[in-house]
Amino acid sequence: MRVLVDTDVWSEAFRKKPDPKSEHVQELKSLIEQNRVQLVGTIRMEILCGLKETKQFDRIASRLAAFPDRTLDSEIFILAARFFNACRRKGIQGSNNDFILCACSVAWKMPILSKDKDYLHFKKYLPIELLSPGKQTS
């Protein structure tokens, strides 16, 4: 089964000095070795936004090129908007990209690997699956 990896995990992995003990980075490495990573364009953009140095931007963009984007159709965006509204009614906020990732997770039946605790709040109201480091699904 493929896994959607959130921006925060990628960002930690691409740091100049990533924490070698990070469970999330180790999980990402394992998923990459197993060819189980699924990337979407909105996450690719988030990873690359804000990189000040052209060399760093080019290096990371080149590394990400190994992971083709899965196409997002209008149904994903409609579902993301439904999720946004459902959570907002419960007083839970998140970014548009968070809800796009949630919609992809549900539509494609893929868990999300993220360090962002907001997903734990989303999970109370949305049928998403989260992947905890060290507890891979098959």
Secondary structure, DSSP 8 states (H G I E B T S, - for coil): --EEE-HHHHHHHTSSS--TT-HHHHHHHHHHHTT-EEB-HHHHHHHHTT---HHHHHHHHHHHTTS-B----HHHHHHHHHHHHHHHHTT----HHHHHHHHHHHHHT--EE---THHHHHHTTS---B--TT----
